[in-house]
């Protein structure tokens, strides 16, 4: 075997160029219901991505940095999907709450594995991973609070403390979403119905309190 053939053999299957998103996507293909992103080794990730370790280090300092980036991408992607779902409520003939919840739960078994990553690392991840997940939850809460205030301006119906309402809804949805990870798909519709009902109870209660603050005493 000559030198050229030897070099070709070593580089077979490896990509000439690769992006950060390509490496994250490779890592996401390796995680699953019982596999945390923190458990992935550099060798596994680079083999799945079809790159050499040196190529990995051009984009990330270590596998922990990759995991943080994956959590950030998961959060931003999920927020975008839910926001798009809200705009489709009229054409799907569904309420904004139900459409948002359905989109959220359906991400449990999507190819991207974004929601399972957030739910899993928020519970069993390292302290740094949990902090990264909490940061993403804060983004969800802020966007939801902004939406609640925008709806209030249009309808003239202002809920009490939209920020607390947004926090309660976000924590509820992610908590019930974590439960759904261990629930069969057949039970997800019941879970969606329960989530929609509970969210509406929270919102209705916030409107009632706004007009009767004596209830807070």
Buried (B, 14 or more C-beta within 10 A) or exposed (E): EEEEEEEEEEEEEBEEEBEEEBBBBBBBBBBEEEEBBBEBEBEBBBBBBBBBEEBBEEBBEEBBEBBBBBBBBBBEBBBEBBEEBEEEBEEEEBEBBBBBBBBBBBBBEBEBBBBBBBBBBBBEBEEBBBEBBEEBBEBBBBBBBEBBBEBBEEEEEBBBBBBBBBBBBBEBBBBBBBEBEEEEEEEBEEBBEEBBEBBEEBBEBBBEBBEEEEEEE
